[in-house]
Amino acid sequence: MQLSVAKGKQSHATEDWFAYKSHRNRVTKSIKIAKSKYNIKVIEDCGGNPKAFWQAIKKIMPGETKDV
């Protein structure tokens, strides 16, 4: 991956750039799939407990914090 990044940025050759983009897109897709699987597993592990469910949702999708 790092070799294709270096080649793609330095040479500006079309085939090197497409190889870099291909590797980058595969890595990005793998990360998205892993995050999705993790989120599903965390929610399934709550097992019908509403408190645990909402704690998992807050962990997965952190929103704005409220100052009291």
C-alpha positions in Angstrom: 0.0 0.0 0.0 2.7 2.5 1.0 4.6 1.7 -2.2 1.6 2.4 -4.4 1.0 5.7 -2.5 4.6 6.8 -3.1 4.5 5.8 -6.7 1.1 7.4 -7.3 2.1 10.7 -5.8 5.6 10.9 -7.2 5.3 9.5 -10.8 1.8 10.9 -11.7 1.6 8.0 -14.1 -1.9 6.9 -14.8 -1.5 3.2 -13.9 0.3 4.1 -10.7 -2.4 6.5 -9.7 -5.2 4.0 -10.4 -3.3 1.3 -8.4 -3.1 3.7 -5.5 -6.8 4.6 -5.8 -7.7 0.9 -6.0 -5.8 0.1 -2.8 -7.2 3.2 -1.0 -10.8 2.3 -1.9 -10.3 -1.4 -0.8 -8.9 -0.2 2.6 -11.8 2.3 3.0 -14.4 -0.4 2.2 -12.8 -2.8 4.6 -12.9 -0.2 7.4 -16.5 0.6 6.8 -17.5 -3.1 6.8 -15.5 -3.7 10.1 -17.2 -0.7 11.7 -20.6 -1.9 10.6 -20.0 -5.4 12.0 -18.7 -4.0 15.3 -21.8 -1.8 15.7 -24.2 -4.7 15.0 -22.3 -6.9 17.5 -22.4 -4.2 20.2 -26.2 -3.8 19.8 -26.9 -7.5 19.6 -24.9 -8.0 22.9 -27.4 -5.8 24.7 -29.9 -8.7 24.7 -33.1 -6.7 25.2 -31.8 -4.5 28.0 -32.9 -1.0 27.2 -30.3 0.7 29.4 -27.5 -1.3 27.8 -29.0 -0.6 24.4 -29.0 3.1 24.8 -25.5 3.1 26.3 -24.3 1.2 23.2 -26.0 3.7 20.9 -24.4 6.6 22.7 -21.0 4.8 22.5 -21.4 4.1 18.7 -22.9 7.5 17.8 -21.6 10.1 20.1 -23.5 13.4 19.9 -23.0 16.7 21.5 -22.2 16.7 25.2 -24.4 18.9 27.3 -22.9 21.1 30.0 -25.0 21.1 33.1 
